[in-house]
């Protein structure tokens, strides 16, 4: 990741609500999605509504949570995929791996 991408990712995680959403997505179990036709299939993550419920306790999606999800998506930290009438959220594994690698790096350069 470039320094600009790292800055954007860390800035997005610097907000307590966005960090809570990120942790929710990191810790959640895989769910199933119910299609409009009644079919059930595996989903790669919780829906936006489920994330909102976990974060705010409300069953309705709030504009605040939507804005936070957008910031996380624009920072490359999460993916959002429309499936039928649902939007499924998941961590972006490539970005998470890049952040983990960055945090785990050791440099020999000292002041």
C-alpha positions in Angstrom: 0.0 0.0 0.0 1.1 3.5 -0.7 1.5 6.0 2.2 -1.7 7.8 0.9 -3.7 4.5 1.0 -2.4 3.8 4.5 -3.3 7.2 5.7 -6.8 6.9 4.2 -7.3 3.5 5.9 -6.1 4.6 9.3 -8.1 7.8 9.1 -11.3 5.8 8.4 -10.5 3.5 11.3 -9.9 6.5 13.6 -13.6 7.1 14.0 -15.1 5.0 16.9 -18.2 4.1 14.9 -16.3 3.0 11.9 -13.9 1.0 14.1 -16.9 -0.7 15.7 -18.3 -1.6 12.2 -14.9 -2.9 11.1 -14.7 -5.0 14.3 -18.2 -6.3 13.8 -17.4 -7.4 10.3 -14.1 -9.0 11.4 -15.8 -10.9 14.2 -19.1 -11.9 12.6 -19.9 -15.4 11.5 -20.9 -16.1 7.9 -24.6 -15.6 7.3 -27.2 -16.6 4.8 -29.1 -14.3 2.5 -32.7 -14.6 1.6 -33.4 -13.8 -2.0 -36.6 -12.0 -3.1 -37.9 -15.3 -4.5 -37.5 -17.0 -1.1 -34.2 -18.8 -1.9 -31.7 -19.0 0.8 -28.0 -19.0 -0.1 -24.7 -18.4 1.8 -23.6 -14.8 2.1 -20.0 -13.7 2.5 -20.9 -11.3 5.3 -23.7 -9.6 7.1 -26.2 -7.3 5.3 -26.1 -3.5 5.9 -29.2 -3.9 8.0 -27.5 -6.5 10.2 -24.4 -4.3 10.7 -26.7 -1.3 11.5 -28.6 -3.5 14.1 -25.3 -4.6 15.7 -23.9 -1.0 15.9 -27.0 1.0 16.8 -29.4 -1.5 18.1 -32.0 -0.2 15.6 -33.6 -2.5 13.1 -33.7 0.4 10.6 -30.7 1.4 8.5 -29.6 4.9 9.6 -28.0 7.5 7.4 -25.2 7.8 9.8 -24.3 4.1 9.5 -24.6 4.3 5.8 -22.2 7.2 5.7 -19.7 5.3 7.9 -20.0 2.2 5.6 -19.3 4.4 2.6 -16.2 5.8 4.2 -14.9 2.3 5.0 -15.7 1.2 1.4 -13.9 4.2 -0.1 -10.9 3.5 2.1 -10.8 0.0 0.7 -11.4 -1.6 4.0 -14.7 -3.3 3.2 -16.6 -4.5 0.2 -20.3 -4.1 -0.4 -22.1 -6.3 -2.9 -25.8 -5.9 -3.9 -27.5 -9.3 -3.8 -31.2 -9.0 -4.7 -32.6 -6.4 -2.3 -29.8 -6.8 0.2 -26.3 -5.3 0.3 -23.8 -7.7 1.8 -20.7 -6.3 3.6 -17.4 -8.0 4.2 -13.8 -7.0 5.0 -11.5 -6.5 2.0 -9.0 -9.3 2.7 -6.3 -7.7 0.5 -6.4 -4.4 2.4 -6.6 -6.1 5.8 -3.5 -8.2 4.9 -1.6 -5.1 3.7 -2.4 -3.3 7.0 -1.3 -6.3 9.0 1.9 -6.5 7.0 2.6 -2.8 7.5 1.9 -3.0 11.3 4.2 -6.1 11.5 7.1 -4.5 9.6 10.2 -3.7 11.4 12.6 -1.2 10.1 16.3 -0.8 11.0 16.2 2.9 10.5 16.6 4.7 13.8 16.9 8.3 14.6 
